[in-house]
Amino acid sequence: MIVFSGPAADGAQVAQVIAVMDGSGGSVQFVNPETSATVAGTSYGSLQDAYPFAGAKGYAKQVAGEDAGWIDVPVSAWGSMVTEKGACR
């Protein structure tokens, strides 16, 4: 799982893009960050809102299972990739 995080309107870091990758088949499935999910100990109810509490590791467990691998890409990193390439397509 790859999570691209960035600031929400209120400044909190949240998931902007969540992708589940199948390394054996090379497929990528995007998960809507607004998908309903329980965020233990809070009143929040979406994957996006879980980021400050669980990070990419928490998403991986919630979406792909306990043993899922994960990569967390902060906005500074993916912002640099976009700037370097000149645009998103």
Secondary structure as UniProt FT lines:
FT   STRAND          2..7
FT   TURN            9..10
FT   STRAND          13..21
FT   TURN            23..25
FT   STRAND          28..31
FT   TURN            33..34
FT   TURN            40..41
FT   HELIX           47..64
FT   TURN            66..67
FT   STRAND          71..73
FT   HELIX           75..85
//
